[in-house]
Amino acid sequence: MKKFILVASLLVAFAGSGIAQTDKPKDTKKTTTTSTTTKTSTAPTKKDGTADMRYKVNKDSAKKAQTATVHTKKDGTADKRYKENKKPS
């Protein structure tokens, strides 16, 4: 009889906690956001958003980006084995 009362009281306790968690008020307000996309450059792009390399503007910007890169390690820090990353002493 003691086991039955113990099991019944545990069931009531767990059932009560489950009900208390599901009685949260529901958010009835739906927020709608409108996204506005603005282009910072006037360079032509493809449908997927990448630069269209058929145009000279995009080719020039790609060359500038390529020459501006420095040698880095996997963790993103400068690789000191290369001359451009060493500080002049």
C-alpha positions as CSV (number, residue, x, y, z in Angstrom):
1,M,0.0,0.0,0.0
2,K,2.9,2.4,0.8
3,K,4.4,1.8,-2.7
4,F,1.0,2.5,-4.3
5,I,0.7,5.9,-2.4
6,L,4.3,6.7,-3.3
7,V,3.9,6.0,-7.0
8,A,0.6,7.9,-7.1
9,S,2.1,11.0,-5.3
10,L,5.0,11.0,-7.8
11,L,2.7,10.8,-10.7
12,V,0.6,13.7,-9.4
13,A,3.8,15.7,-8.8
14,F,5.2,15.2,-12.2
15,A,1.9,15.7,-13.9
16,G,1.5,19.0,-12.1
17,S,4.9,20.2,-13.1
18,G,4.3,19.3,-16.8
19,I,1.0,21.2,-16.8
20,A,2.6,24.3,-15.2
21,Q,5.2,24.4,-18.0
22,T,2.8,24.3,-20.8
23,D,0.5,27.1,-19.5
24,K,2.7,29.9,-20.8
25,P,0.8,32.7,-22.5
26,K,1.0,32.6,-26.2
27,D,2.3,35.6,-28.1
28,T,-0.6,36.8,-30.2
29,K,1.3,39.7,-31.8
30,K,2.9,38.8,-35.0
31,T,5.7,41.1,-36.1
32,T,6.4,41.5,-39.7
33,T,9.8,42.9,-40.8
34,T,10.5,44.2,-44.2
35,S,14.1,43.8,-45.3
36,T,15.6,46.5,-47.5
37,T,18.7,45.7,-49.4
38,T,21.0,48.5,-50.4
39,K,24.0,48.0,-52.6
40,T,27.1,49.8,-51.5
41,S,28.7,49.5,-55.0
42,T,27.3,49.8,-58.4
43,A,29.3,46.8,-59.8
44,P,27.2,44.3,-61.7
45,T,26.4,41.1,-59.9
46,K,25.0,37.7,-60.8
47,K,21.7,36.4,-59.6
48,D,23.3,34.7,-56.6
49,G,24.9,38.0,-55.5
50,T,28.5,37.3,-56.4
51,A,30.5,39.7,-58.5
52,D,30.2,39.2,-62.3
53,M,33.7,38.8,-63.5
54,R,32.9,39.7,-67.1
55,Y,33.1,43.4,-66.2
56,K,36.3,45.3,-65.7
57,V,35.1,47.0,-62.5
58,N,34.9,43.6,-60.8
59,K,38.1,42.4,-62.2
60,D,40.0,45.4,-61.0
61,S,38.5,45.1,-57.5
62,A,39.4,41.4,-57.4
63,K,43.1,42.2,-58.3
64,K,43.2,44.9,-55.5
65,A,41.8,42.5,-53.0
66,Q,44.3,39.8,-54.1
67,T,47.3,42.1,-53.7
68,A,46.1,43.5,-50.3
69,T,46.1,40.1,-48.7
70,V,48.9,39.1,-46.4
71,H,50.0,35.6,-45.5
72,T,48.2,34.3,-42.4
73,K,48.2,31.2,-40.4
74,K,45.2,29.0,-39.8
75,D,44.2,30.9,-36.7
76,G,44.2,34.2,-38.7
77,T,47.3,35.8,-37.2
78,A,50.1,37.1,-39.5
79,D,52.7,34.5,-40.6
80,K,56.1,35.9,-39.6
81,R,58.0,33.8,-42.1
82,Y,57.1,36.3,-44.8
83,K,58.8,39.6,-45.2
84,E,55.7,41.8,-45.5
85,N,54.5,40.5,-42.1
86,K,57.7,41.2,-40.2
87,K,58.2,44.5,-38.4
88,P,61.2,46.6,-39.5
89,S,63.7,46.7,-36.7
